[in-house]
Amino acid sequence: MQAAGPKVGTNRFLLKKDTHQIGLILGRFQEASDCKTVLLIDEAGHLVSKKGQNPTRREATYIALLAGTFQTTRRLSDLLAASEFSSRVSCGEAGSLLMMQVGETALLAVTMSDDVPSSTVRTYALEAIRRLEEVFKKAEARSQENAIAESGWKGSDSFANAVEQQLDALFG
């Protein structure tokens, strides 16, 4: 079912048009900031979208570690009563990694070479974050029923009912 996935945060259903818009925002940001890679990751560690170079051969590990860092940093910022957070990590010859919070449930991770000023990347990132948050607010306001209707998906519930019956038969 196209309408109910991917799901970012609680009660947020991203449609194809939302993911397209997110891709455009990240693409413009990546071009304008001249960074290597831009990843948008949800709080559960799912990759929502990416632009630029592939970060590593072990992308899943990279994303899982970023999600863990996101959770840890978000909890620390809650303890310190900070409304947002960002973090910059120098990676030696590989450049730098900039992480910034997007709304309450997503993380923007940006890899950049050391010759790109982090202040420039941060300026472009703040505008991208503002636009991403607008997309997320619209998606959050959308109910599952509206998401299904907007997606144009006209499938029946017969498959879901068949699966539910099989699970009931298996587990009682």
N, C-alpha and C positions, 0 to 999 in steps of 0.2 A: 504494500500500500504506500504510494508515494507521499501522501499527505502526512503520515505520522512519523516520518523519519527524514533526516536525522533529528533527534530530539536534543536540544541544548537547554539544560536547566529544567526546572520544574514548570510544567504546563506550557512548554514552548514548542510549537510544531513548525518546523521550517519547511516551506514548500520549495519547489524547484525555482520559482521566481526569487525567493529569498536567498537561496544558495548561489544563484546567478549574480544577484546584487552584491552579496558578500565577496564573491570572486572578483567582481569589477572593482570594488573598494580596495581589496588587497592588492590587485594588480596595479592600480593607480598609485597606491602607497609605495609599492616595491619599486616602480619606475621612478617616481619623484624623489624618493630617498636614496636611491642607488644602493640599496642593501642587497645582500646575497639571497636570503630566504626569509619569507614571512609565513608563519604558521598561526592559525587560529585553532585553539584547543579548548574543549569544554572541560568543566570541572571533573568529569569522570575519566578524563584522559583520552577522549575521542577526538580525532582530527576532524575539524569541521571544514577547513579549507587551507590550501597552501599555494604559494606563488614563489617563483624563483627556482634556484638550484635545489636539488635534493640534498638535505642536510648531511646525511650519512647513509652508509649501507644498512645500519641498524636503526632505521627510522622509528620502529615501534618502541624500542628501548629509549630512544631520545625523547619521544613524546611522553612515555610513561614517567620518565624522570622529570620532565617539565611539569607534568600534571601534579606530581608529588611536591615539587617545589612551589607550585601555585597554591596548593592546599596549605602548606606550611607557612608560606609568606602571608597568605590571606588571614590565617589564624593569628599570626603575630600582629598584623595590622589591626585586627579586631581588638586584641589585648591592649594595644597602644591607642585605641580609639581613632585610628586613621581612617579616612573615608576612601582612600585609594592607595595603591602601591605601585612601585616600579622598581626594577632591579637591573643592574648592569654587571655583567661578568666578563672580565678580560680572559680570552682563551689563547693568549700568546700569539704565535704566528697565524693561527686560524682566524684571528680577528676578535670580535666581541659579540656577546649575546645580550640583548635587551629584552626584558620581560615586563609587560604592562597589563594591568587588569582591564578587562572589557566588561562593564556592567558588574553584576554579582557572580556570574557563572562562567566566565570565559577568560582566556589568557591569550595575549598577542605576544608571540616569541619571534624576535627578529635577529638574524645573524648578519653582521656587517664587517667589512674590512676596517682596519684601523685608520685608513686614510679618509674614511667618511666620518665627518664630525657627528658625534652622538647627539649634540644639541639639534642639529638639522633633522636627524632621524626622529628624535623625540617630538619635534614640532609637527612633522608630517604624521607621526603616529597618533598624536592627540586628535587631529582632525579625522583620521581614519576611525579611531575609537568612537568619536562622537557619531559618525555615520553608521558604524556597526551597531551601536546601542539603539539607534532609531529603528534599524531592521529588527533587532531583538524585541523591542517594545511592541512593535506591530505583531510580531509572531506570538508574543506572550499573551496579547489581548485576544488572540484567535482561539476559539474553542476547537476541540477535536472534530466536532460536527462541521464547523465552518471550514476547517482545514480540508476535510474530505470534499466538501462542496466546492471550495475554491480550486482544488487540485483537478477537478473534473473526473475524479475516479468514480466510476459507477459500478464497481464490482459488487457482488452479493456477499452476504455473510455466510454462505454455505461452507466455504473452506474453513472459516473460523469455527463454525458450529461443529463441523466434522472433527477438527482437531480437539475441541473441547470435549466432545463425546468420547473420543479415543483416550484422552487423559483421564476422564471420569472412570472409564472402564478399567484403565490400568491402575489407577490409584484409589479408586472407590469414591 
